[in-house]
Amino acid sequence: MSLQELRTLIDRHARPRTVETALEDVHVSAVRRAEPEAPSMSGVVWALIAQGTKRLAVGDRVLEYGAGQYLVASVDLPVTGEFLRVSPDRPALGVGMVLRPALIAELLLQAPPGALPPLGGPAPGLAVSDAPAELVDAAVRLVRLLDRPRDAAVLAPLLRREILWHLVTGEQGATVRQLGLVDSGLAHVSRAVGWIKEHYAEPFRVQDVAALSGMSVSAFHRSFQAVTAMSPIQFQKRIRLQQARLLLAARPRDVTGVGQRVGYESPSQFSREYRRQFGLPPSQDALRLRDAARAG
């Protein structure tokens, strides 16, 4: 089985763009025209590119991955991404799967003794690897089930499990396995990430979030930076600005109100940091987003 078959399957099922398929936690994507860089959240996912190249920026890191490579996002991070050199004749095509810690934990419990190497320290929350043939093969067989709904209920869980096994035993296995361990370093950082996302508009002290994560301040700083490529304060700022952009798309003339709602007391600071992140002042960017939505 090959990437060519995977391309054909994805191209048929991913119209017009990204589709949450009938298979639980599985989506396929086809991007058929160039689009500007767009901020989003990564999700906790595995994603395999069948055709095209994607560039992702998170914090001070920039990653590119293309056909035959896969990405693991082990933490839900604010990212900026774009597909490169796409066209209607040659779309970017990919398949992805949500990574569920409970399924990974179940798989780890059933692994034979000595089958998995020791865990290392905190790993980046986003990482790219070349996909081995057996992982591509499992992805092809999974996407095939979109044409075989009668078989999907029985076979899809088995194929998702097979993909997880290839991930936990592969190049990024240590990171994926940490998702299934309640007391791993990644789990501690994920708790902090979740708290900051939920309370992004509130000021906080780093030592309080470190305590919430069960870590010393120095260990928390090191682990958080290693996983997210940002400091906790930078992470909060990125979440605030992304949320502000979503709000401004609906309320383009309420810049001051939106800034206050996401936690900025100073309108000038909000405008300055927004422009630094997105390239335009909030009011201009909001109008551009509204015009783009109308054109779309």
N, C-alpha and C positions, 0 to 999 in steps of 0.2 A: 504494500500500500504506500501511497506517496502523497506529497503535498499537492500534486496536481488534482487528485481526486478530492482532497479536502477543499481546494479552491472551488471546484465545480459545485460541491455540496453547499458551501457557504454562500456562493454567489446566487444560488437558486433560492435559498431560504432567507437571506438577509436583505429584504427589500422593504423600504427604501434604504435603511441604514442599520441601526442596531435593533435586534429582535430578542426579547426574552422568550425563549422557545418553550415548547410544551414539555421539555425535559427540565426537571427541577434543578435550579441553580445554574443552568447552562444558557449562554447567550452567544449569538453569532453577530458579526458586524461587517458591513461593507460600506466604505467611504468612497464616493464616486467623484467628488470634486474637492479641490483645494479649499481649505478653510483656515482662517487665522488661528493663531494659538489661543486656546481657551482654557481657563481655569476650571478645575473640577476636583472631586475627591476620588482617590484611587479605588476605594473599596478594598476588601481583603479577598484577593482573587489570584487565580492563575490565568494567564492569557497567552495564547500561541498565535503567532503571525503566520498566515499561509501565503500572503502576497503583500508586497509593499514594505514600507519602513515607517516606524513611529518614533518620534522624539518626545521624551518626557523630562521635565525639570522639576526637581523637588529640593527646596532649600538651595544649597550651593552645588548640587549634583545635577548633571545632565546625562541621561541615558538614551541610547538609540538601540532599537532592536528591529530585525527584519525577518524575512521569510526563513522558516526553520528555526527560529529562536523563540524562547518563551520568557515571560516576565512573571515573577512572584511578588505580589504586594502583600506583605505580612501585617501591615498596619494601615488603617484608613487615613491616608495622608492628603493634604492639599497639593495638587500637582498642576502644572501647565503643560499641555500636550498638543501635538499636531502630527498629522500624517504628511509625509513628504512625497512630492512628485506623483500625485494621484490624478486620475482622469476617468471619465466614464468608460473608456475602453480598457483601462487597467486600474481598477479600484484596489484600495487596500482592504484585505480580507483577513479576518481573524475569528478565533473561537475562544471563549472564556468560561471559567467556572468559579463560582463562589467557593471559598475555602472555609469549611465549617469546623471549628475546633473540636466539637464533639465527635465528628466522624474520624478526625485525625487521632484523637485520643483512643477511640475504639480500635483503630488499626494498630496503634503502637502497643496496646495491650496484647494483641494477638501475634506480634512479630516474634519470630524464633529468637532464642537467646543468641547474642553475638551478631545478629543480622544487621544491626545499626551501629555506626561508629559513635564515639562519644560526642557530646555537645560541646561547642566552643562558647566564646563570649557573645555579647550582643552583635547582631549582624544588621546591615542596612535594611530598612523597611521595604525598599525596592531593589531588586537585583535581576539581572538578565543572564540566561545561559543558552547554549545550543541545545536543541531538543534531540535526544537520541531517537533512533528509529522506532524503538518500542513505544515511546511516548506519542510520536506522530501516529503510529498504527492504532493505538487506543483512541486517540482523538478522532481519527477517521471513522472507526467503528461506532463511536458515540454519536457523531453527527449523522451517520447513516440512519440512525433510528428515527430521525425526523421524517423519513419516508416510510417508516415501518411502525406506526403507532401501536399496533397490536402487540409488538414485541417490547416496546419501550418500557412499560411498567415493570417488567421482570429484568430486562438486560441493562437499562440505564443505571440503576444503583450499582450493579456489578462493575460497569465500565468506569463510573465515577470513582469507585474504590480502587480500580486498577490504576487509574491516573494518579490518585493520591499515593499509591504505593511507589510508583515510579518517581514521584516528587520527593517522598521522604527518604528514598534510597539514592537519590541523584545528587547532582552538584549543589543544589540548594536545600538538601535534605535537613541539615541542622536547623535552618530557619523555619522550614515548614513544620518540623517536629515540635519546635517550641510553641507553635500555636496550640498544640494538643496538651501541653503541660501547664497545669494551673499555677505552678510556682516558678516558671521560667523567667529569665530577665525580660524577654519579650512580653510576657503576660503583665509584668509590672509596668513596663512602659505603656502598654496598651490601655491599662487602667487610667494612667495619667492622661493619655491622649483623649480617651472617652470623657473624662471629667472636664478637660479644657474645652472640648467641643460643645459640651452641654452648657457650660458656664462662660462661654467666650466673651460675653459683654461685661463680665464682672472682673474687677481687679483681683489679683491673687498674689500670695507670697509663694515663691518657689519652694521654700522649706515645708510649707503646708502640703503642697502637692507631692513632694518627695515622701513625706510621712504617710500620705494616703496610699502611695505606691509601695510602702514598706521598705524604703531605701534611704540611705544617708544622702545628704544634699550633694556631696561630691560624686558619689556613685550614680545618683539620679542624673546629674548633669551629663556625665560621661555616657551613660546608657541612652538617654534621650537624644543626645546629639548623634550618637552612632546609628540609631535606628531611623531618626527623622531628618537628619542633616540640618536641623535647626535647633536653636535654644527653645525652651518652653515659651518665653516671651515672644520670640519670632513666630513660633507656631500659632500662638493666640492671635497675633497681628494678621497672619495670613488668613486664618479662619474669619476674622472680623471683616477683612476687606472682601473676601469672596462672598460672604453673606450680604454685605452692603451692595455689591454689584447685582445680586439677585433682587434685592429690594428696589434698587434704583431702576431696574428694567420695568417695574410696574409703577414706580413713583418718581419719574425723572426730574421733577421740579422740587422735590423735597429733600435736597441734599443735606441741609442742616439736621432735619428730623431723622433721616436715615443714619447719619453719622452718630447722633446721640443714641439711637436705638441699638447700634452695634457696640457702643461703649466708649465713643470718643467725646470728651468734654469740650475739646477745642475744634471748631470747624476748620480753622486753618491747618491744624495738624492732620485732620482727616483728609482734606483736599491734597495736602502735600504727599502723604503716604499713599493715597489712592493713585495719584498721578505717577508716583515712582513705581508702583506695582503694575499698573495697566496702561501707562503711556499717555493718558489723557486725564484732564480734570473730571471729577465725578459727573458734572452736568453734561459735558460734551460726550463722555463715554455712554451715559444713559440714553441720550438721543440717538447715538450711533447704534446701540443695541436695539432700540425700538424700531429704527428704520430697517435694520437687518432682519428683524423678526417679521416686519410687514412684507419685505421683499421675499422672504422665504415662504 
